[in-house]
Amino acid sequence: MFEEIRDIMVSTLDVDADTITATTNLRTDLDIDSLDLVEFVSEVEDHFGIMIPQDSLEGIQTVGDFADLVEKLNK
């Protein structure tokens, strides 16, 4: 799951895969703004065939947090 999320980040957000770990902070480490986040979430939703409720993103800080959310929603 983490690897798929990382691959989507690399292609969508143009970040280096080597810099992304489970503890990478989306905002401070990757400098993702709200527009980037919308685009990224949309790509993840399309890839996994899920819907990610906006309110579920409020507590998400790291790539690992996001991967855990996607895994939970993908069951």
C-alpha positions in Angstrom: 0.0 0.0 0.0 2.7 2.5 1.0 4.6 1.8 -2.3 1.5 2.5 -4.4 0.8 5.7 -2.5 4.5 6.8 -2.9 4.3 6.0 -6.7 1.2 8.2 -7.0 2.9 11.0 -5.1 5.9 10.8 -7.4 3.9 11.0 -10.6 1.3 13.5 -9.3 3.4 15.8 -7.1 6.7 15.5 -8.9 8.7 14.6 -5.8 11.7 12.3 -5.4 10.7 8.8 -4.3 13.8 8.5 -2.2 12.7 11.3 0.0 9.3 9.7 0.9 9.1 7.5 4.0 6.1 6.6 6.2 7.1 9.5 8.5 7.4 12.1 5.8 5.2 15.0 6.7 2.9 16.0 3.8 2.9 19.7 4.4 6.3 20.5 6.0 8.5 17.9 4.2 6.8 17.8 0.8 5.4 21.3 0.9 2.0 20.1 -0.4 -0.5 22.9 -0.6 -4.3 22.5 -0.7 -4.4 22.3 -4.5 -1.7 19.7 -4.7 -3.6 17.7 -2.0 -6.8 17.8 -4.0 -5.1 16.5 -7.1 -3.2 13.8 -5.2 -6.3 12.6 -3.3 -8.2 12.5 -6.6 -5.5 10.3 -8.2 -5.5 8.0 -5.2 -9.3 7.7 -5.3 -9.2 6.8 -9.0 -6.4 4.3 -8.5 -8.0 2.4 -5.7 -11.7 3.0 -6.7 -12.5 4.6 -3.3 -13.9 7.9 -2.0 -11.9 9.7 0.7 -14.2 11.9 2.8 -12.8 15.4 3.2 -13.2 15.3 7.0 -11.1 12.1 7.2 -8.1 14.1 6.0 -8.0 16.5 8.9 -5.8 14.4 11.1 -3.5 13.2 8.4 0.0 14.5 8.7 2.4 11.9 7.3 2.5 9.6 4.3 2.1 6.7 6.6 -1.1 8.2 8.1 -2.5 8.7 4.6 -1.6 5.1 3.6 -3.3 3.8 6.7 -6.4 5.7 5.8 -6.5 4.4 2.3 -6.0 0.9 3.5 -8.9 1.2 5.9 -11.1 2.7 3.2 -10.0 0.1 0.7 -11.4 -2.9 2.7 
